Amino acid sequence: MLEPKDSLQALSTKLQAFVTLRQWAIFHSPKNLSMALSVEVGELLEHFQWLSEQESIQLDEPRRQAVAMECADVLLYLLQLSNKLQIDLVQSAHEKLRINEIKYPIEKSKGRATKYNQL
């Protein structure tokens, strides 16, 4: 179980304080946040570009740490975007998982990487 200091809500609150103290909210429209999120995902992808499947699994420690920081950037921008749009990410993720359980029944999708409409 996550400790309160480790919860998504606690992280979101800390992030909002960080942004507020720097008066950055004026720059954080949904458009700008989604574009920044896309940039961060691109930076995450760069760490895996040209690696084999096996190399992407067995990252050396410096690269693993760099990937962790890019993952954190992605999460922070996603949190900001969801806050701006008043989206409960945890609730939405649970709902999306429920939808995916219907779209990808175990008996049709187990061991397959096929899109739901082609199962």
Backbone torsions as a table, in degrees:
resi	resn	phi	psi	omega
1	MET	NA	138.7	179.2
2	LEU	-72.6	140.3	171.8
3	GLU	-73.6	154.0	179.9
4	PRO	-52.7	-38.4	-179.5
5	LYS	-67.2	-17.5	-177.7
6	ASP	-100.3	1.9	-175.9
7	SER	-74.6	158.4	177.4
8	LEU	-62.4	-38.5	178.8
9	GLN	-64.4	-42.1	178.7
10	ALA	-63.8	-41.5	177.6
11	LEU	-63.4	-42.9	179.4
12	SER	-61.3	-43.4	179.0
13	THR	-62.8	-44.1	178.4
14	LYS	-63.7	-40.4	178.3
15	LEU	-63.6	-43.4	179.4
16	GLN	-61.8	-39.6	177.6
17	ALA	-64.4	-41.8	178.1
18	PHE	-58.1	-48.1	-179.1
19	VAL	-66.2	-43.5	-177.9
20	THR	-62.2	-45.5	-179.1
21	LEU	-61.1	-28.2	-179.2
22	ARG	-96.3	-0.5	-178.2
23	GLN	52.9	46.1	179.9
24	TRP	-94.9	-8.9	-175.9
25	ALA	-58.7	-28.9	180.0
26	ILE	-62.7	-21.8	-179.7
27	PHE	-94.4	-7.2	-169.1
28	HIS	-99.9	59.3	171.6
29	SER	-74.2	158.7	176.1
30	PRO	-55.1	-37.8	178.4
31	LYS	-61.0	-50.2	-178.0
32	ASN	-66.7	-40.4	-179.9
33	LEU	-66.2	-39.7	179.3
34	SER	-68.5	-35.0	176.5
35	MET	-67.8	-42.4	177.9
36	ALA	-63.4	-38.5	177.0
37	LEU	-60.4	-43.9	179.0
38	SER	-61.8	-40.9	178.0
39	VAL	-61.6	-44.9	-179.5
40	GLU	-64.7	-38.2	176.3
41	VAL	-63.5	-39.7	176.5
42	GLY	-61.3	-40.4	178.0
43	GLU	-66.0	-35.3	175.3
44	LEU	-63.8	-44.5	-179.7
45	LEU	-61.1	-34.1	-178.6
46	GLU	-56.9	-32.2	-178.6
47	HIS	-68.8	-20.4	-177.7
48	PHE	-106.2	-9.9	-178.9
49	GLN	-60.0	131.9	176.8
50	TRP	74.6	2.6	175.4
51	LEU	-83.5	150.2	171.9
52	SER	-74.9	169.4	176.7
53	GLU	-55.9	-46.2	-177.8
54	GLN	-65.2	-43.4	178.6
55	GLU	-61.8	-35.0	-179.7
56	SER	-69.1	-22.9	178.0
57	ILE	-84.6	-36.0	-174.6
58	GLN	-106.8	66.8	179.3
59	LEU	-73.3	142.5	172.4
60	ASP	-71.6	164.3	-172.0
61	GLU	-61.5	-42.3	178.0
62	PRO	-61.1	-41.2	179.5
63	ARG	-70.0	-39.2	177.8
64	ARG	-59.9	-40.7	177.7
65	GLN	-66.3	-39.9	177.5
66	ALA	-64.3	-40.7	177.1
67	VAL	-63.8	-40.3	178.5
68	ALA	-60.3	-40.7	179.5
69	MET	-68.0	-37.2	176.8
70	GLU	-68.5	-39.6	175.2
71	CYS	-59.5	-40.7	178.4
72	ALA	-63.5	-42.6	177.1
73	ASP	-59.3	-43.5	178.8
74	VAL	-60.3	-47.7	-179.9
75	LEU	-61.5	-43.8	-177.9
76	LEU	-64.9	-42.6	177.0
77	TYR	-67.0	-37.8	177.7
78	LEU	-63.6	-41.1	176.4
79	LEU	-62.5	-43.0	179.2
80	GLN	-63.1	-43.0	179.2
81	LEU	-63.0	-45.9	-179.4
82	SER	-65.3	-37.4	176.4
83	ASN	-63.4	-44.6	-178.5
84	LYS	-60.8	-36.3	-177.8
85	LEU	-96.6	6.6	-179.9
86	GLN	53.7	50.0	177.4
87	ILE	-106.3	128.2	174.3
88	ASP	-84.3	104.1	-175.1
89	LEU	-61.9	-41.0	-178.4
90	VAL	-66.0	-45.6	178.4
91	GLN	-62.1	-44.2	179.9
92	SER	-64.0	-39.1	179.2
93	ALA	-66.0	-40.3	176.9
94	HIS	-62.8	-41.5	179.5
95	GLU	-65.1	-42.7	179.9
96	LYS	-64.9	-39.2	176.8
97	LEU	-62.7	-41.8	177.5
98	ARG	-60.8	-43.8	178.1
99	ILE	-62.5	-43.8	-179.4
100	ASN	-66.8	-31.3	175.9
101	GLU	-62.8	-33.4	177.2
102	ILE	-76.1	-44.0	-178.4
103	LYS	-68.6	-29.9	-176.8
104	TYR	-123.3	72.5	178.5
105	PRO	-63.8	143.8	-176.0
106	ILE	-53.8	-45.6	-175.2
107	GLU	-63.6	-22.2	179.0
108	LYS	-101.5	-25.0	-170.9
109	SER	-112.3	-7.7	-176.9
110	LYS	-59.2	122.6	177.6
111	GLY	75.3	11.0	-177.6
112	ARG	-121.7	143.3	176.4
113	ALA	-109.1	45.5	-177.0
114	THR	-100.1	138.4	177.9
115	LYS	-63.7	147.0	-173.6
116	TYR	-53.1	-35.6	-176.9
117	ASN	-79.5	1.9	177.9
118	GLN	-121.0	9.1	178.0
119	LEU	-74.4	NA	NA
